[in-house]
Amino acid sequence: MGSSKKGLQPLYDILENSDVPIGKLLPTHVNRSESLFEQALAFALKGGVIDITTSIPDPVAPAEGIARAVKAGVPLSRVTLSSDGNGSQPLFDAAGNLTGIGVAGFESLLETLQTLVNHYGFSLTDALRPLTTSVAAFLSLDGKGEIRPGNDADLLVFSADLRIEQVYARGKRMVNEGKACVKGTFEPA
């Protein structure tokens, strides 16, 4: 969602004037303002799913947003976390002038997970839900989001301090001891 004063009203207009169910809409970037975040909590409590963008550190920090959502009664199944990773990221100078375009990273996803566990006291299982099961369920990604027989075996192995040690994609090791072992698109794992 953008910075419009209308907030989530355009989504409510869609719901009121069409047959689109609330579960098919996913407002993103809902932590970009306090008023938008409050509207997003109400949206989730009505059955919608909301996405908190981890690359937006304020006014509502991502981990704080998850904690507030849970406290408000929003199930973790109705909250997703995403970054703008690999997306275009405008760069501004101190006066707010556009100075260039960069590429957004993914680090904020891991940082948010670590903050949920280490600062807010979430279990690792619950802290992972908005990054895994919630996303897979909303996007109808069969075989993704949880560990169970028949799924794709996309796995992360963490160190005790929640650093990524190993990454498996479809059962093939892609990262070992924090270093990429597969770098090319067509390189065998």
N, C-alpha and C positions, 0 to 999 in steps of 0.2 A: 504494500500500500504506500502511496505517496504522502506528501505533506499537506494535502488538501484539507481544508477545514471540514469537509464533508465526512472525513474519516471512513467508516465502514458503511455509510448510508447507501452508496451505489450497490453494494452487495445486498443490503436489505431490500432495495428497489427491485433487484433481480428476483429475489425470493418471493416478493409480494406480487410481482407482475408476470411470473412465469411458473412453469412446473419444475424448475431446477431445484432439486433437494439441497438442503443446507450442507449435507455431507459431500457435495461435489465442488464446493467452493473452498479455496484455501488462501486466505489473506496472508501475505508474507510481509516481512519487515515491520511487524506490528509493534516492535519495541523502539521505533524511531521517535515516538513522542509519548508522553504520559497519558494524554487523552486517548490516543489511538490504542494504547495498550489496555486501558480500562474498557474500551469498546470491544476489544478482542476477547477479553475475559468473559464479557457478557455473551458474545457470539459463541464461544466454546461451551458455556453453560447451557446454551440453547441447543447444543448438539453439533455445532460446527467444529472444524479442526483449524487450529491457528499455527502459523510458523513464525518462530522467533529467529531472527538473523543474528548469528554469532559474531559477525564482523561489525556489528553496531554496538559499541561499548556503552553508549549512553543515549538518552536519559535513563533507559531501563536496561541494565546489564543483562546479558542472556541468562546466566545462572540465577540471578535475582528474579528474572521474569518467570522461570520455571518454578522456583520456590513460591512465588506469589500466586501463580496459577494453581498449584497444588493446595496451598492454604485456602484459596477461594473455592475449592471443591472441584476444580477441573481435573478429570482423569488424565494421566499421562498419555493415554491412547489418543487424546485429542490435541496433543501438542507435538509439533515437530521442530527440530533444530536444523538449520541449514546455514551455509556460508555463501558468499558470492564467489567462491573459489573458481579460478580461471575465467571469471567474468571481467569485463572492463571496469576499471576503477578510476574515476576522475581524481586528479591531483590538484589541490588548490594552494595558493600562497596564503600568507597571514591575513591579507585583505579580502580573501574569498574569491580571488580571480583564478580561473582555470589555467593551470600551467602545463598540463599534459594528461596523458591517459596511461595508467599502469594496469597491472594484472593482479587481481585479488588472490590472496592465498587461502589455505585451508586450516592454518594453525589454530584459528579461533575455535574450531570444533573441539579439538583435543583440550584446549585451555578451558573451555566451558565444562566439559566432562570432568576434568580435574577439580575445578572449583565446586561443582555440584557435590562431589564426593568429599573433598578435603575441607571445604568451608561450610557447606550447607548440610553435611551429614547424610546425603543420599547414599543408599547402597549402590554398588556398581551396577547391579541389574537394573535398578530404577533409573539411574543416571543415563544408562545406555538406551532406554526405551525411546526417547524422542529422536534418537539418531538411527534407530534400527527398526524395531517392530512398528512404531507409529508411522514412519515413512513408508515402509513396505506395505502396510495395510492401506494407507490412503492412496497410494499409487497402484494398488493391486498387483504387486510384484510377487508372483508365486515363487516359492523357493528362496525367498530372501527374508532378512530381518530377524531370524531366530535359528538357533541350533536345534535341528531335529532330523531324523532319518529322511532321506530323499531331498533335502534342501541342498543348496549349492555349495555349502562348506566355505562361505566367506567368513573368515575369522580374523580377529586381532588377538595377539598375545601381549599382555602388558607386564611390565616390571612391577615390583612392589610399590614403586612411587608413580605408577600410571604413565610411564613412558612406553611408547610402542616399541616392542622388541621384534615381533614377527607379524607379518601380514600374509594371509592365505586368500586367494581368489579362486573360487571353484575348486578348492582343495589343493591348489598349487601354490607353493611358497613363493612370494613375491619380494618379501623383505625379511632379512635375517639379521639379528643383532643390531637392529636399527638402520641397516644399510640395504639398498635395493639390490636384489640379485637378478632381477629381470628389468631391463631398461628399454629395450626396443619393442615396438608393437608386435613384430613377428618373431621375436626371440623366444625359443622354447623355455618353459619354466623348469 
